[in-house]
């Protein structure tokens, strides 16, 4: 149990060092969480790429959320999901055990999920 708590604490410390791009900083494409392309910063640009302009995460800032064509497809590794990630179906799989997952439906940047890599459940992760 201490290992899980330490892992969650470490993740929170790493997230605390992250910040959103401000007006003076150019938006950067995220490489740790695959997305369809560079993040767009206006509702018009979002709608042009058929995304949903909506409030996201705890701060409630607007962002463009895009659906993945293979969202919901059964998978056992993120490499099977084209441009997104393979996650457990219910985020309750015991970490380190064999499991099947599904390709994430969208590039929504926040929330909790549990990755499946090479058919093995990872530890639950939360991002905001």
Residue, then its C-alpha position, 0 to 999 in steps of 0.5 A: x500500500x505504501x508503494x501505491x501511495x508513494x507512486x500517487x504522491x510522486x505523480x502529483x509532485x510531477x503534475x505540480x510542475x506542469x503549467x498550461x501555456x499562457x498568452x505569451x507562450x506558444x501552444x505546444x503539441x503534447x508528446x506524452x499523450x498522443x493527440x490527432x495534431x497540434x492543440x487548437x486555441x480557438x472555437x472556430x479552429x476546433x469546429x473546423x477540425x470537427x472537434x468539440x469546444x468544451x470546458x475541460x479539467x478542474x480549471x474549466x478552461x476551454x479546449x478542443x476535444x477530438x474523437x478517435x476513430x478507433x475509440x472503444x476498440x478492444x486492445x492489449x497495448x497502446x500500439x494497437x490504438x493508432x494515435x491514442x492509448x489503450x486503457x482498462x475498461x473499468x480502471x479497477x484491474x489489479x496492476x501487474x495482472x493480465x487484462x484486456x483494454x479498450x482504445x480511449x474514445x477521445x483526447x480529453x486531457x484530464x481524468x483517471x485511467x489505467x494503461x494496458x501495455x503488452x496485455x498487463x494492467x498498469x497503475x491507475x493514473x490521474x491528470x488534471 
